[in-house]
Amino acid sequence: MSLLILSRNALRPCYASILSTQNIGPVRMSNITLLNPTAVRCITSESSGMDPAVQKIAKTEKVEFWEKNRNLNRPVSPHMTIYSWQYTNSLSILHRATGIMIYGGLAVLAVPYLSMPYMFPAYIQYLTSFTGGKLLLGAGKFLISMPVIYHMLNGARHLFWDYGMGLSLETLRASGYAIVGTSVLLSLLLAFWRF
């Protein structure tokens, strides 16, 4: 078993500056087996293999890039205010939201179902006995089935994308409208279909 001790001088400058601000001693990496301890070389910016002239040019370009962005008052990273809202990104957000709704809804609906004193059909019969109860039941079934159907159909759409199919802008929009329309129709069919 060999012990490799790295001092601050053996680290790249960015790591050395991080360690120097934390005021800790040398970094020790124990339990490392070295096949040839003499073959270990120090890792510094001087021995990284990059030509010093190229390093100087890269550093100059980096400084110029950030100065130009600062002078133009450009934001550091993109944010929602610079993007125009599109139908396709709404569908992507909806896909994630329906996934969360399915997962959360399962937990929220499963716990009361398991703790109810009567079987579920008895509660459905009680609900439909009210005036407008069937409409309320249909709305509830729609709210449960819509996220599941949309998430399933949009997931199939994503599988086609994984194979490189349907990625043109026209096809993306058309398939998006088709998915939403089909999801609503199938959910309405399931909501008001008598089992």
Biotite code that builds the C-alpha atoms (Angstrom):
import biotite.structure as struc

atoms = struc.array([
    struc.Atom([0.000, 0.000, 0.000], chain_id="A", res_id=1, res_name="MET", atom_name="CA", element="C"),
    struc.Atom([1.393, 3.377, -0.962], chain_id="A", res_id=2, res_name="SER", atom_name="CA", element="C"),
    struc.Atom([0.408, 6.787, 0.269], chain_id="A", res_id=3, res_name="LEU", atom_name="CA", element="C"),
    struc.Atom([0.076, 9.615, -2.239], chain_id="A", res_id=4, res_name="LEU", atom_name="CA", element="C"),
    struc.Atom([0.410, 13.090, -0.789], chain_id="A", res_id=5, res_name="ILE", atom_name="CA", element="C"),
    struc.Atom([-0.630, 16.031, -2.950], chain_id="A", res_id=6, res_name="LEU", atom_name="CA", element="C"),
    struc.Atom([0.474, 19.449, -1.871], chain_id="A", res_id=7, res_name="SER", atom_name="CA", element="C"),
    struc.Atom([-1.189, 22.683, -2.957], chain_id="A", res_id=8, res_name="ARG", atom_name="CA", element="C"),
    struc.Atom([1.598, 23.144, -5.517], chain_id="A", res_id=9, res_name="ASN", atom_name="CA", element="C"),
    struc.Atom([0.667, 19.890, -7.245], chain_id="A", res_id=10, res_name="ALA", atom_name="CA", element="C"),
    struc.Atom([-2.920, 20.963, -7.888], chain_id="A", res_id=11, res_name="LEU", atom_name="CA", element="C"),
    struc.Atom([-4.168, 23.042, -10.778], chain_id="A", res_id=12, res_name="ARG", atom_name="CA", element="C"),
    struc.Atom([-4.382, 26.742, -9.884], chain_id="A", res_id=13, res_name="PRO", atom_name="CA", element="C"),
    struc.Atom([-8.182, 26.762, -9.537], chain_id="A", res_id=14, res_name="CYS", atom_name="CA", element="C"),
    struc.Atom([-8.111, 23.910, -7.009], chain_id="A", res_id=15, res_name="TYR", atom_name="CA", element="C"),
    struc.Atom([-5.147, 25.359, -5.161], chain_id="A", res_id=16, res_name="ALA", atom_name="CA", element="C"),
    struc.Atom([-7.007, 28.650, -4.682], chain_id="A", res_id=17, res_name="SER", atom_name="CA", element="C"),
    struc.Atom([-10.035, 26.805, -3.302], chain_id="A", res_id=18, res_name="ILE", atom_name="CA", element="C"),
    struc.Atom([-7.864, 24.907, -0.827], chain_id="A", res_id=19, res_name="LEU", atom_name="CA", element="C"),
    struc.Atom([-5.978, 28.022, 0.227], chain_id="A", res_id=20, res_name="SER", atom_name="CA", element="C"),
    struc.Atom([-9.206, 29.820, 1.133], chain_id="A", res_id=21, res_name="THR", atom_name="CA", element="C"),
    struc.Atom([-10.299, 26.894, 3.299], chain_id="A", res_id=22, res_name="GLN", atom_name="CA", element="C"),
    struc.Atom([-7.018, 26.914, 5.257], chain_id="A", res_id=23, res_name="ASN", atom_name="CA", element="C"),
    struc.Atom([-6.478, 23.164, 5.305], chain_id="A", res_id=24, res_name="ILE", atom_name="CA", element="C"),
    struc.Atom([-3.285, 21.175, 5.112], chain_id="A", res_id=25, res_name="GLY", atom_name="CA", element="C"),
    struc.Atom([-2.084, 18.951, 2.283], chain_id="A", res_id=26, res_name="PRO", atom_name="CA", element="C"),
    struc.Atom([-4.598, 16.637, 0.647], chain_id="A", res_id=27, res_name="VAL", atom_name="CA", element="C"),
    struc.Atom([-3.976, 13.010, 1.540], chain_id="A", res_id=28, res_name="ARG", atom_name="CA", element="C"),
    struc.Atom([-5.403, 10.155, -0.487], chain_id="A", res_id=29, res_name="MET", atom_name="CA", element="C"),
    struc.Atom([-4.928, 6.928, 1.455], chain_id="A", res_id=30, res_name="SER", atom_name="CA", element="C"),
    struc.Atom([-5.591, 3.348, 0.383], chain_id="A", res_id=31, res_name="ASN", atom_name="CA", element="C"),
    struc.Atom([-4.344, 3.991, -3.155], chain_id="A", res_id=32, res_name="ILE", atom_name="CA", element="C"),
    struc.Atom([-2.196, 1.306, -4.718], chain_id="A", res_id=33, res_name="THR", atom_name="CA", element="C"),
    struc.Atom([0.293, 2.680, -7.196], chain_id="A", res_id=34, res_name="LEU", atom_name="CA", element="C"),
    struc.Atom([1.752, 0.217, -9.677], chain_id="A", res_id=35, res_name="LEU", atom_name="CA", element="C"),
    struc.Atom([4.695, 2.483, -10.371], chain_id="A", res_id=36, res_name="ASN", atom_name="CA", element="C"),
    struc.Atom([5.006, 5.287, -7.782], chain_id="A", res_id=37, res_name="PRO", atom_name="CA", element="C"),
    struc.Atom([7.817, 6.954, -9.751], chain_id="A", res_id=38, res_name="THR", atom_name="CA", element="C"),
    struc.Atom([5.527, 7.363, -12.774], chain_id="A", res_id=39, res_name="ALA", atom_name="CA", element="C"),
    struc.Atom([3.261, 9.812, -10.916], chain_id="A", res_id=40, res_name="VAL", atom_name="CA", element="C"),
    struc.Atom([3.873, 13.326, -12.179], chain_id="A", res_id=41, res_name="ARG", atom_name="CA", element="C"),
    struc.Atom([2.756, 16.581, -10.675], chain_id="A", res_id=42, res_name="CYS", atom_name="CA", element="C"),
    struc.Atom([-0.395, 17.981, -12.208], chain_id="A", res_id=43, res_name="ILE", atom_name="CA", element="C"),
    struc.Atom([0.069, 21.702, -12.672], chain_id="A", res_id=44, res_name="THR", atom_name="CA", element="C"),
    struc.Atom([-0.872, 24.139, -15.381], chain_id="A", res_id=45, res_name="SER", atom_name="CA", element="C"),
    struc.Atom([2.763, 24.142, -16.539], chain_id="A", res_id=46, res_name="GLU", atom_name="CA", element="C"),
    struc.Atom([2.824, 20.375, -17.031], chain_id="A", res_id=47, res_name="SER", atom_name="CA", element="C"),
    struc.Atom([-0.678, 19.960, -18.488], chain_id="A", res_id=48, res_name="SER", atom_name="CA", element="C"),
    struc.Atom([0.677, 19.368, -21.962], chain_id="A", res_id=49, res_name="GLY", atom_name="CA", element="C"),
    struc.Atom([-0.815, 22.558, -23.398], chain_id="A", res_id=50, res_name="MET", atom_name="CA", element="C"),
    struc.Atom([1.515, 24.971, -25.147], chain_id="A", res_id=51, res_name="ASP", atom_name="CA", element="C"),
    struc.Atom([2.048, 28.084, -22.972], chain_id="A", res_id=52, res_name="PRO", atom_name="CA", element="C"),
    struc.Atom([1.320, 30.333, -25.983], chain_id="A", res_id=53, res_name="ALA", atom_name="CA", element="C"),
    struc.Atom([-2.039, 28.581, -26.471], chain_id="A", res_id=54, res_name="VAL", atom_name="CA", element="C"),
    struc.Atom([-2.773, 28.956, -22.749], chain_id="A", res_id=55, res_name="GLN", atom_name="CA", element="C"),
    struc.Atom([-2.110, 32.688, -22.998], chain_id="A", res_id=56, res_name="LYS", atom_name="CA", element="C"),
    struc.Atom([-4.404, 33.063, -26.041], chain_id="A", res_id=57, res_name="ILE", atom_name="CA", element="C"),
    struc.Atom([-7.179, 31.062, -24.320], chain_id="A", res_id=58, res_name="ALA", atom_name="CA", element="C"),
    struc.Atom([-6.932, 33.204, -21.198], chain_id="A", res_id=59, res_name="LYS", atom_name="CA", element="C"),
    struc.Atom([-7.024, 36.416, -23.258], chain_id="A", res_id=60, res_name="THR", atom_name="CA", element="C"),
    struc.Atom([-10.085, 35.225, -25.225], chain_id="A", res_id=61, res_name="GLU", atom_name="CA", element="C"),
    struc.Atom([-11.877, 34.287, -22.009], chain_id="A", res_id=62, res_name="LYS", atom_name="CA", element="C"),
    struc.Atom([-11.229, 37.698, -20.472], chain_id="A", res_id=63, res_name="VAL", atom_name="CA", element="C"),
    struc.Atom([-12.346, 39.475, -23.672], chain_id="A", res_id=64, res_name="GLU", atom_name="CA", element="C"),
    struc.Atom([-15.527, 37.369, -23.846], chain_id="A", res_id=65, res_name="PHE", atom_name="CA", element="C"),
    struc.Atom([-16.629, 38.258, -20.314], chain_id="A", res_id=66, res_name="TRP", atom_name="CA", element="C"),
    struc.Atom([-15.697, 41.932, -20.718], chain_id="A", res_id=67, res_name="GLU", atom_name="CA", element="C"),
    struc.Atom([-17.768, 42.151, -23.922], chain_id="A", res_id=68, res_name="LYS", atom_name="CA", element="C"),
    struc.Atom([-20.784, 40.542, -22.215], chain_id="A", res_id=69, res_name="ASN", atom_name="CA", element="C"),
    struc.Atom([-20.428, 42.845, -19.211], chain_id="A", res_id=70, res_name="ARG", atom_name="CA", element="C"),
    struc.Atom([-20.215, 45.937, -21.461], chain_id="A", res_id=71, res_name="ASN", atom_name="CA", element="C"),
    struc.Atom([-23.328, 44.859, -23.418], chain_id="A", res_id=72, res_name="LEU", atom_name="CA", element="C"),
    struc.Atom([-25.243, 44.207, -20.148], chain_id="A", res_id=73, res_name="ASN", atom_name="CA", element="C"),
    struc.Atom([-26.007, 40.643, -21.200], chain_id="A", res_id=74, res_name="ARG", atom_name="CA", element="C"),
    struc.Atom([-27.421, 38.334, -18.531], chain_id="A", res_id=75, res_name="PRO", atom_name="CA", element="C"),
    struc.Atom([-25.114, 35.684, -17.143], chain_id="A", res_id=76, res_name="VAL", atom_name="CA", element="C"),
    struc.Atom([-27.520, 32.891, -17.996], chain_id="A", res_id=77, res_name="SER", atom_name="CA", element="C"),
    struc.Atom([-30.764, 32.769, -20.003], chain_id="A", res_id=78, res_name="PRO", atom_name="CA", element="C"),
    struc.Atom([-34.000, 33.189, -18.097], chain_id="A", res_id=79, res_name="HIS", atom_name="CA", element="C"),
    struc.Atom([-37.712, 32.959, -18.861], chain_id="A", res_id=80, res_name="MET", atom_name="CA", element="C"),
    struc.Atom([-38.092, 36.621, -19.879], chain_id="A", res_id=81, res_name="THR", atom_name="CA", element="C"),
    struc.Atom([-35.988, 36.265, -23.042], chain_id="A", res_id=82, res_name="ILE", atom_name="CA", element="C"),
    struc.Atom([-37.870, 33.289, -24.496], chain_id="A", res_id=83, res_name="TYR", atom_name="CA", element="C"),
    struc.Atom([-41.149, 33.544, -26.383], chain_id="A", res_id=84, res_name="SER", atom_name="CA", element="C"),
    struc.Atom([-43.753, 31.124, -25.050], chain_id="A", res_id=85, res_name="TRP", atom_name="CA", element="C"),
    struc.Atom([-44.527, 28.280, -27.436], chain_id="A", res_id=86, res_name="GLN", atom_name="CA", element="C"),
    struc.Atom([-47.128, 25.561, -27.597], chain_id="A", res_id=87, res_name="TYR", atom_name="CA", element="C"),
    struc.Atom([-44.487, 22.819, -27.636], chain_id="A", res_id=88, res_name="THR", atom_name="CA", element="C"),
    struc.Atom([-42.787, 23.907, -24.416], chain_id="A", res_id=89, res_name="ASN", atom_name="CA", element="C"),
    struc.Atom([-46.224, 24.127, -22.773], chain_id="A", res_id=90, res_name="SER", atom_name="CA", element="C"),
    struc.Atom([-46.799, 20.491, -23.693], chain_id="A", res_id=91, res_name="LEU", atom_name="CA", element="C"),
    struc.Atom([-43.406, 19.555, -22.268], chain_id="A", res_id=92, res_name="SER", atom_name="CA", element="C"),
    struc.Atom([-44.222, 21.276, -18.975], chain_id="A", res_id=93, res_name="ILE", atom_name="CA", element="C"),
    struc.Atom([-47.674, 19.641, -18.989], chain_id="A", res_id=94, res_name="LEU", atom_name="CA", element="C"),
    struc.Atom([-46.053, 16.234, -19.501], chain_id="A", res_id=95, res_name="HIS", atom_name="CA", element="C"),
    struc.Atom([-43.941, 16.708, -16.388], chain_id="A", res_id=96, res_name="ARG", atom_name="CA", element="C"),
    struc.Atom([-46.886, 18.091, -14.424], chain_id="A", res_id=97, res_name="ALA", atom_name="CA", element="C"),
    struc.Atom([-49.110, 15.134, -15.332], chain_id="A", res_id=98, res_name="THR", atom_name="CA", element="C"),
    struc.Atom([-46.361, 12.742, -14.234], chain_id="A", res_id=99, res_name="GLY", atom_name="CA", element="C"),
    struc.Atom([-46.267, 14.459, -10.852], chain_id="A", res_id=100, res_name="ILE", atom_name="CA", element="C"),
    struc.Atom([-50.078, 14.476, -10.676], chain_id="A", res_id=101, res_name="MET", atom_name="CA", element="C"),
    struc.Atom([-50.260, 10.750, -11.398], chain_id="A", res_id=102, res_name="ILE", atom_name="CA", element="C"),
    struc.Atom([-47.665, 9.927, -8.756], chain_id="A", res_id=103, res_name="TYR", atom_name="CA", element="C"),
    struc.Atom([-49.114, 12.299, -6.157], chain_id="A", res_id=104, res_name="GLY", atom_name="CA", element="C"),
    struc.Atom([-52.708, 11.409, -6.984], chain_id="A", res_id=105, res_name="GLY", atom_name="CA", element="C"),
    struc.Atom([-52.006, 7.742, -6.511], chain_id="A", res_id=106, res_name="LEU", atom_name="CA", element="C"),
    struc.Atom([-50.724, 8.401, -3.011], chain_id="A", res_id=107, res_name="ALA", atom_name="CA", element="C"),
    struc.Atom([-53.526, 10.839, -2.164], chain_id="A", res_id=108, res_name="VAL", atom_name="CA", element="C"),
    struc.Atom([-56.288, 8.521, -3.422], chain_id="A", res_id=109, res_name="LEU", atom_name="CA", element="C"),
    struc.Atom([-54.807, 5.232, -2.228], chain_id="A", res_id=110, res_name="ALA", atom_name="CA", element="C"),
    struc.Atom([-54.545, 6.119, 1.461], chain_id="A", res_id=111, res_name="VAL", atom_name="CA", element="C"),
    struc.Atom([-58.229, 7.091, 1.901], chain_id="A", res_id=112, res_name="PRO", atom_name="CA", element="C"),
    struc.Atom([-59.297, 4.092, -0.180], chain_id="A", res_id=113, res_name="TYR", atom_name="CA", element="C"),
    struc.Atom([-57.434, 1.726, 2.127], chain_id="A", res_id=114, res_name="LEU", atom_name="CA", element="C"),
    struc.Atom([-58.772, 3.378, 5.262], chain_id="A", res_id=115, res_name="SER", atom_name="CA", element="C"),
    struc.Atom([-62.474, 3.565, 4.252], chain_id="A", res_id=116, res_name="MET", atom_name="CA", element="C"),
    struc.Atom([-64.850, 1.423, 6.297], chain_id="A", res_id=117, res_name="PRO", atom_name="CA", element="C"),
    struc.Atom([-67.015, 0.486, 3.276], chain_id="A", res_id=118, res_name="TYR", atom_name="CA", element="C"),
    struc.Atom([-66.133, -0.748, -0.188], chain_id="A", res_id=119, res_name="MET", atom_name="CA", element="C"),
    struc.Atom([-65.609, 1.877, -2.892], chain_id="A", res_id=120, res_name="PHE", atom_name="CA", element="C"),
    struc.Atom([-68.804, 1.103, -4.912], chain_id="A", res_id=121, res_name="PRO", atom_name="CA", element="C"),
    struc.Atom([-70.912, 2.041, -1.884], chain_id="A", res_id=122, res_name="ALA", atom_name="CA", element="C"),
    struc.Atom([-69.442, 5.556, -1.936], chain_id="A", res_id=123, res_name="TYR", atom_name="CA", element="C"),
    struc.Atom([-70.006, 5.859, -5.688], chain_id="A", res_id=124, res_name="ILE", atom_name="CA", element="C"),
    struc.Atom([-73.656, 4.858, -5.246], chain_id="A", res_id=125, res_name="GLN", atom_name="CA", element="C"),
    struc.Atom([-74.021, 7.396, -2.425], chain_id="A", res_id=126, res_name="TYR", atom_name="CA", element="C"),
    struc.Atom([-72.461, 10.126, -4.579], chain_id="A", res_id=127, res_name="LEU", atom_name="CA", element="C"),
    struc.Atom([-74.706, 9.427, -7.574], chain_id="A", res_id=128, res_name="THR", atom_name="CA", element="C"),
    struc.Atom([-77.819, 9.553, -5.406], chain_id="A", res_id=129, res_name="SER", atom_name="CA", element="C"),
    struc.Atom([-77.437, 13.346, -5.101], chain_id="A", res_id=130, res_name="PHE", atom_name="CA", element="C"),
    struc.Atom([-78.863, 15.761, -7.661], chain_id="A", res_id=131, res_name="THR", atom_name="CA", element="C"),
    struc.Atom([-76.055, 16.289, -10.149], chain_id="A", res_id=132, res_name="GLY", atom_name="CA", element="C"),
    struc.Atom([-74.108, 13.443, -8.620], chain_id="A", res_id=133, res_name="GLY", atom_name="CA", element="C"),
    struc.Atom([-73.566, 11.710, -11.956], chain_id="A", res_id=134, res_name="LYS", atom_name="CA", element="C"),
    struc.Atom([-72.143, 14.901, -13.415], chain_id="A", res_id=135, res_name="LEU", atom_name="CA", element="C"),
    struc.Atom([-69.874, 15.273, -10.380], chain_id="A", res_id=136, res_name="LEU", atom_name="CA", element="C"),
    struc.Atom([-68.773, 11.654, -10.723], chain_id="A", res_id=137, res_name="LEU", atom_name="CA", element="C"),
    struc.Atom([-68.072, 12.166, -14.440], chain_id="A", res_id=138, res_name="GLY", atom_name="CA", element="C"),
    struc.Atom([-66.032, 15.275, -13.699], chain_id="A", res_id=139, res_name="ALA", atom_name="CA", element="C"),
    struc.Atom([-64.039, 13.374, -11.083], chain_id="A", res_id=140, res_name="GLY", atom_name="CA", element="C"),
    struc.Atom([-63.375, 10.497, -13.474], chain_id="A", res_id=141, res_name="LYS", atom_name="CA", element="C"),
    struc.Atom([-62.302, 13.015, -16.139], chain_id="A", res_id=142, res_name="PHE", atom_name="CA", element="C"),
    struc.Atom([-59.873, 14.676, -13.723], chain_id="A", res_id=143, res_name="LEU", atom_name="CA", element="C"),
    struc.Atom([-58.392, 11.292, -12.874], chain_id="A", res_id=144, res_name="ILE", atom_name="CA", element="C"),
    struc.Atom([-58.210, 9.909, -16.420], chain_id="A", res_id=145, res_name="SER", atom_name="CA", element="C"),
    struc.Atom([-56.991, 13.032, -18.269], chain_id="A", res_id=146, res_name="MET", atom_name="CA", element="C"),
    struc.Atom([-53.467, 13.170, -16.753], chain_id="A", res_id=147, res_name="PRO", atom_name="CA", element="C"),
    struc.Atom([-52.999, 9.426, -17.186], chain_id="A", res_id=148, res_name="VAL", atom_name="CA", element="C"),
    struc.Atom([-54.090, 9.382, -20.826], chain_id="A", res_id=149, res_name="ILE", atom_name="CA", element="C"),
    struc.Atom([-52.183, 12.554, -21.764], chain_id="A", res_id=150, res_name="TYR", atom_name="CA", element="C"),
    struc.Atom([-49.014, 11.318, -20.071], chain_id="A", res_id=151, res_name="HIS", atom_name="CA", element="C"),
    struc.Atom([-49.297, 7.929, -21.781], chain_id="A", res_id=152, res_name="MET", atom_name="CA", element="C"),
    struc.Atom([-49.915, 9.358, -25.273], chain_id="A", res_id=153, res_name="LEU", atom_name="CA", element="C"),
    struc.Atom([-47.247, 12.044, -24.935], chain_id="A", res_id=154, res_name="ASN", atom_name="CA", element="C"),
    struc.Atom([-44.825, 9.401, -23.654], chain_id="A", res_id=155, res_name="GLY", atom_name="CA", element="C"),
    struc.Atom([-45.454, 7.409, -26.843], chain_id="A", res_id=156, res_name="ALA", atom_name="CA", element="C"),
    struc.Atom([-44.767, 10.614, -28.801], chain_id="A", res_id=157, res_name="ARG", atom_name="CA", element="C"),
    struc.Atom([-41.447, 10.936, -26.966], chain_id="A", res_id=158, res_name="HIS", atom_name="CA", element="C"),
    struc.Atom([-40.571, 7.358, -27.905], chain_id="A", res_id=159, res_name="LEU", atom_name="CA", element="C"),
    struc.Atom([-41.038, 8.244, -31.581], chain_id="A", res_id=160, res_name="PHE", atom_name="CA", element="C"),
    struc.Atom([-38.716, 11.207, -31.053], chain_id="A", res_id=161, res_name="TRP", atom_name="CA", element="C"),
    struc.Atom([-36.092, 8.863, -29.606], chain_id="A", res_id=162, res_name="ASP", atom_name="CA", element="C"),
    struc.Atom([-36.057, 7.093, -32.966], chain_id="A", res_id=163, res_name="TYR", atom_name="CA", element="C"),
    struc.Atom([-35.729, 10.419, -34.795], chain_id="A", res_id=164, res_name="GLY", atom_name="CA", element="C"),
    struc.Atom([-39.281, 10.466, -36.139], chain_id="A", res_id=165, res_name="MET", atom_name="CA", element="C"),
    struc.Atom([-41.580, 13.485, -36.065], chain_id="A", res_id=166, res_name="GLY", atom_name="CA", element="C"),
    struc.Atom([-38.992, 16.111, -35.196], chain_id="A", res_id=167, res_name="LEU", atom_name="CA", element="C"),
    struc.Atom([-39.843, 18.731, -37.827], chain_id="A", res_id=168, res_name="SER", atom_name="CA", element="C"),
    struc.Atom([-41.609, 21.841, -36.506], chain_id="A", res_id=169, res_name="LEU", atom_name="CA", element="C"),
    struc.Atom([-44.806, 21.141, -38.448], chain_id="A", res_id=170, res_name="GLU", atom_name="CA", element="C"),
    struc.Atom([-44.957, 17.571, -37.196], chain_id="A", res_id=171, res_name="THR", atom_name="CA", element="C"),
    struc.Atom([-44.222, 18.673, -33.623], chain_id="A", res_id=172, res_name="LEU", atom_name="CA", element="C"),
    struc.Atom([-47.125, 21.122, -33.647], chain_id="A", res_id=173, res_name="ARG", atom_name="CA", element="C"),
    struc.Atom([-49.506, 18.722, -35.387], chain_id="A", res_id=174, res_name="ALA", atom_name="CA", element="C"),
    struc.Atom([-48.666, 15.826, -33.080], chain_id="A", res_id=175, res_name="SER", atom_name="CA", element="C"),
    struc.Atom([-49.027, 18.147, -30.070], chain_id="A", res_id=176, res_name="GLY", atom_name="CA", element="C"),
    struc.Atom([-52.532, 19.187, -31.086], chain_id="A", res_id=177, res_name="TYR", atom_name="CA", element="C"),
    struc.Atom([-53.400, 15.553, -31.876], chain_id="A", res_id=178, res_name="ALA", atom_name="CA", element="C"),
    struc.Atom([-52.178, 14.376, -28.459], chain_id="A", res_id=179, res_name="ILE", atom_name="CA", element="C"),
    struc.Atom([-54.162, 17.017, -26.566], chain_id="A", res_id=180, res_name="VAL", atom_name="CA", element="C"),
    struc.Atom([-57.321, 16.431, -28.637], chain_id="A", res_id=181, res_name="GLY", atom_name="CA", element="C"),
    struc.Atom([-57.108, 12.665, -28.351], chain_id="A", res_id=182, res_name="THR", atom_name="CA", element="C"),
    struc.Atom([-56.450, 12.905, -24.612], chain_id="A", res_id=183, res_name="SER", atom_name="CA", element="C"),
    struc.Atom([-59.521, 15.072, -24.048], chain_id="A", res_id=184, res_name="VAL", atom_name="CA", element="C"),
    struc.Atom([-61.757, 12.834, -26.196], chain_id="A", res_id=185, res_name="LEU", atom_name="CA", element="C"),
    struc.Atom([-60.596, 9.596, -24.584], chain_id="A", res_id=186, res_name="LEU", atom_name="CA", element="C"),
    struc.Atom([-60.900, 11.106, -21.102], chain_id="A", res_id=187, res_name="SER", atom_name="CA", element="C"),
    struc.Atom([-64.449, 12.285, -21.819], chain_id="A", res_id=188, res_name="LEU", atom_name="CA", element="C"),
    struc.Atom([-65.292, 8.844, -23.190], chain_id="A", res_id=189, res_name="LEU", atom_name="CA", element="C"),
    struc.Atom([-63.918, 7.150, -20.071], chain_id="A", res_id=190, res_name="LEU", atom_name="CA", element="C"),
    struc.Atom([-65.501, 9.700, -17.730], chain_id="A", res_id=191, res_name="ALA", atom_name="CA", element="C"),
    struc.Atom([-69.056, 9.259, -18.965], chain_id="A", res_id=192, res_name="PHE", atom_name="CA", element="C"),
    struc.Atom([-68.880, 5.626, -20.047], chain_id="A", res_id=193, res_name="TRP", atom_name="CA", element="C"),
    struc.Atom([-70.768, 3.337, -17.745], chain_id="A", res_id=194, res_name="ARG", atom_name="CA", element="C"),
    struc.Atom([-68.649, 0.476, -16.481], chain_id="A", res_id=195, res_name="PHE", atom_name="CA", element="C"),
])
